[in-house]
C-alpha cells in the first residue's frame, strides 16, 4: 500500500509543477515579460 501512496504523491507533485508552469506560460503569453516577472516575484 505504501507504493500507491508514493505514486499518488508524485502524481500530485507533477500536476502542481505542470499547473504552475502552465500558469506562468499563459501570463508570459498574454501579459508579456514584465507581467511574468512580477508573477514570479509574487510567488516567491
C-alpha positions, 0 to 999 in steps of 0.5 A: 500500500505504501507504493500507491501512496508514493505514486499518488504523491508524485502524481500530485507533485507533477500536476502542481509543477505542470499547473504552475508552469502552465500558469506562468506560460499563459501570463508570459503569453498574454501579459508579456515579460514584465507581467511574468516577472512580477508573477514570479516575484509574487510567488516567491 
